[in-house]
Amino acid sequence: MMGFLLNLSLILLATMAIIAIVNLFTVRIVKPSQSGAIAESVSILVPLRNEAENVNGVISSLLNQRELDDFEVIALDDSSTDSTRTLLHAFSDKRLRVIEGLPLPSDWLGKNFACHQLASAARGEFLVFVDADVRLSDTAISSSINAMKRWRWDFISPYPRQIAITFMERLTQPLLQWSWFVSLPLRLAEALQRPSMVVANGQFLMMRRNAYFQAGGHHAIKQEVLDDLELARSMVRSGFRGGVAEGSRIANCRMYSNSKDLIEGYSKSQWRAFVNKRGAFFAMSLLFLTSILPIAMGISGEILGWYGYFATVLTRLVVAGRTRSTMSSALLHPVSAAMWIYLIALSWNRKSRGALMWKERAL
């Protein structure tokens, strides 16, 4: 039985390695460019709830954008209990508009409602959603819009470089990009434009105004925890084109600065990442087969297990090299996979108990 599982693991790993290498050479890349200023109006939209430590960094980054002839920054304070509101109002730039979020309706999730209000207040032909923990290069938005035009896309998700400093971050954050880079042939997904094959990251996500509203905007996904992915899927269902692009040269993000926030952040959403409990069990089984079983068999004396382990490490290094993410934890990939399995299980446990929380709000 174990021999069969190891052989299955090696087949899966070979497939993953092939996909990773193909994506390495074919992934769309948004590079800092001087392709000319964007003449269309652009609305940069930032939802903030208890983001005092990020306000100055993100707003300054957005106000410093170049090659945009006509842009506005709208920041929504979502009932923060820290100094977020005060820090926002300290900016005097006329391009920045600060709005106060309305009370959260019972049938909405907080971020979705905040983004809905931001989009409703925006006037731009392009809508750009940016999380508070993201920092952009000064031509990030113009470069991304120019890329959209070249590729004839209606929306784009330039995936930021994921900053990982603490040990826990180094274990978990590289898996964000690794998971889709080794499992989804990106150019095939782009050609087929199927909702099930869409990848998107709400840290930095932009779209044409008509694509957003014709797809129903955040109103169509108001109770979805994975708002970025579901928004992209809704646009594809509505006939619009787009997808993920490698954006580490123009944006970076440090999602969590401590282990507590990291565990809370992932446990709130992983239950939804794989559709249902069967999908979650399937994902955990794949992680075990491809990431834990090979090294366990190798340690027990099976030489093929070591081949499988080093194949996994190779995929991690390929992805890290392309996305400019940390390589230092690649050798600890089995530990990273075990942590991910734990987070998926924890998320489902909290979901079943009605104990999902984020930023002092029940989900």
N, C-alpha and C positions, 0 to 999 in steps of 0.2 A: 504493500500500500504506500509506504513512504517513498519507495522508488518511483512509483507512478506519479505521486505528487511532485517529486523533484523534477521529473521529466516534464511535467506540465508547467512547472515554474520556469524551467529553462526555455521552453517554447514561448511563454508569455514574455520573458525577459528579452529574448531575441527580437520579438515583434516590437517591444517598447524601444529597444536600441535602434532599430531601423527607423521607426517613426521619429525618434529624437534627432537622428542624423539628417533625415529628410527635412525636418523643420529647421534645423540649424542653418541650412543653406537656402531655405525658401520662405522663412517667416517674414512678414511685412515689418519694416523698421521705420520708425519716425525719427529722423535726424534733425538736429538744429540746422536751420536753413536760412538762406537769404533769398527766398523765392518771390519776394515782393509782398507789399503790405496787403492786408485783407480789407477790402472796401466795404463788405457787408457789415452790418451791425452785429455785435457779439455781446451776449449777456453771460457773465461769469457768476455762478450761483453757488453760495457756500452755506450749508446748514451747520449751525453750531449749537451744541448743548454742553455746558460745562467744559469749555475748551480754552480756559484762560491761558494755559501754557502754550497754546498754539496760535492764538489770535494774531499777535504781532507778526509772526513768521509767515503765516499763510496770506494775510491781507497785504503785507508788503510785497510778497512774491507776486501777487496778482496785479497790484497797481504798477509794478515794474515791467509789465508785459509790453513788448515792442511789436512793431509792424501790424498794429491793429488801428485802423483809421477811426473807428467808432466803437468804443466798448464801455460797458458799465460793469461794476461789481456790486452784486446785491448779497448782503450777509443777513441771514435770519437767525436771531437769537431765540432758541427754542426753550423758553422758560428756564434758563440757566440759574443755578443757585450759587454760582461763584462770581468772579468779576468779569466774565465774558462780555456782558453788556457794556460795562463801564469802559473796558478796553476798546471795544468797537467804536464807541462814540468819541473816543479820544482822537480818532483820525479825522482830519479836516479836508481830505481830498474830495472834490466835488464829484468825482467819478464813482465814489463809494456811496451806496445807499444802504442804511441799516433799517431793517424792519423787525417788528416784534411778532413772534409766532402766536397764532390763535390757540385757544385751549384745544387739547387733543381730543377729537371725537372718539367714541368708544370702538368704532369699527375701523380705525386706522392704526397703523404702527407709526411711531414718532418720526423717524427719518423720512418715511414716505410722505407723510403729511407736510413736513417741512419743505421737502423738494417740490411738492405740488404747489404750495404757496409761493415758493420762489419762481417757479415757471410761470405761474399766473401773473406775477408782478413784472416779468421780464418783457422787454421790447425787441430783443435781438433776433436776427434771422438765424443765428447759431446759438444754441444753448449749451453751456459748458458747466457741468457739475464737478465740483472739486471738494474733497474732504479736507477737514481742518488740519490733518497731519501730513498733508502733501505739500511739497515744495517744487515749484516749477522753474525751469530755466527761463530767461527773459523772452525767448521766442517759442516757447513750448506750444502755446495755443495757435499762433500763426502757422507754425510748422505742421501741426496736426490738421488744421483746416486745409492747408495746401495739399497734404497727403490725401485727405478725403476727396478733394477735387480730382487729383491725379488718378485715384483708384475708382472714382465714380461711386463712392460710398455715401450713404445717408447718415451713418453714425460710425463712431470710432471709439475704441477703448485702448488708448496708449498705456500699456501696462507699466507702471512706475517701477523703478528699482526698489527692492524691498530692503530697507536698512535693518540689520540684525546685529545687536551689540551684546546683549546678555547671552548666557549659555542657553536658556530656554528659547530665546528668539532664534538663535542659530540652529537649534534643533528643528523648529517648526516652520519658520518663515520661508526657507527655500522650497518647501513642499508646495507652496501656492502655485508657482509657475511650473515646477516639475510635474505636477499632476496632470496638467493639460498638454504640456509639451511632449510627454512620452505616450500619450493615449489618443491624441487627435491630430490627424494630418491636416494642418491648418489651411493649405491651399485647396484641399478637397472640400473642407467645411465651407470655405469662401465660395467655391463654385456651386455647391449644392444649396447653400442658404436654407438649411433646415433648422428650425428652432432648437431641436435636440442637440445640434452641433455648435451652437453659439457659445462663445466665451466672452465674458465682459467683466470689468472691474470698476465698481462705482467710485473708487478713489479718484479717478480722472476719466470722465466719460462725457463725450460731446456728441451732438446730433443737430441736424437741421430742424428748425422749428416745426415745419410741417410734418416731419416724421414723428416727432414727439407727440404732437396733439392728435394727429390722425390715428396713431396707435393707442390712444387713450391716456397717454402720460402715466403719471404715478397713480392716478385715480383707478386705472385698470388693474393695478397691482397693490392696492392699498394695504393688504394684509400679508404681503409676501416679505419674509425675512431676508431672502436673497434678492433684494430689489434690483440690483444692477443686472443680474442674469435674467430675471423675469422681464425687466424693461426691454432689454435687447431682444429677447424672444418675442415679445409683443410687437416690436417693430418689424422683425422678420416675418411674422405671421401677417402683418399688414402690407407686405410686399416691398419693404425697404431693405436696402443692402448695407452690410457693414460687418464689423468683427473686431477682433483683438489685434493689436500691433505691438511690437517690442518697443517700449518707450523709456528704457532706462537711461537714455542719453538726454532726455528732456525733463524727466520728473523722478522724484524719489519720495518714499514714504516710510516712516517708522510707525507702524500701527500701534504697537504696545511697548511701553517702556519698563514693564515689570511683569512677573509671572502671574500675579493675580489677575491683572487686566487681560492678559493673553488667554488665560483659561476661561475667564468670563466671556470674552469676546467670541471665542470659537464655540463654546458650549451653547451660545444663544442661537447659532445658525447651522451647525453641522447636521442637526436632525432633518433639515430641509434640503441639504445639499444632494442627497441621494434619493429624493422623492418620497420614499416610505421605508418602513423597517426592513423589508426584503432587500431594497436597494442598499441600505446601510450595511446589512449583513454581507451582501455580495461585495461591497467595497472593502469591508474589513477582511473578508476572506482573500481578496486579491492582494491586499497589502501584506497579509501573512504569507501568502504563497510566494510573492515576488521579492519581499523585503526582509523577512525574518527566517523563513524556512531554509533558504540557501545557506546562510551562515551557520545556522543550527546544525545542518547536515555536514557542513564543512568541519566544524569543531568536533563532530562525532566521528570524523575520519573519512567522509565521502568527498573525494576530490572534486566531483562535479559541483558540489555545494559551493566550493570556493570560486569556481568559474562563474556561478550564478551571482555570488556576492560581488565580485569585481565587475561583472556586467552592470549591476545596479549602480555601483559607484561611478562607472564610466558615464552612465546616463546623467547622473547628478552633476558631474564635471562638465559635460556638454552643455547642459541647461545653464549652469552657473556661468560658464564662459560667455554664452550668448546674452544672458540677461544681466550680467555684471553683479550677480548676487554672490553671497559668501560661499567659498569652496571648502572652508575649514571643517565643516561638519559632514562632508560627503562620506568619510570613512565610518561615521556614526549613523549612517542611514537606517540600519535596523532599529536603533533606539528612536530615531525620528518617526519611523513607521509605527512603532509601539505607542508613542505619544499620540499620534494621530488616531489610532484605534481607540485609545483611552478617551480622547476628546469626542469622538463620534458616539461612543457608548454613554459618556457623561451627558451629552446633549440630549440623547433619547431618554435617559433616566429623568432628567429635569423636565423635559417636555411631558412625560407621562405623569409626573407629579404636579404639573402646573407651576413649576418653580423657575421658569425662565425669566431672567431679569437683565436689563441693560440700562446703565446710567439712571438708576433709581426708578425705573419704570418696569412694570410687568409686561411681558410679551405674550 
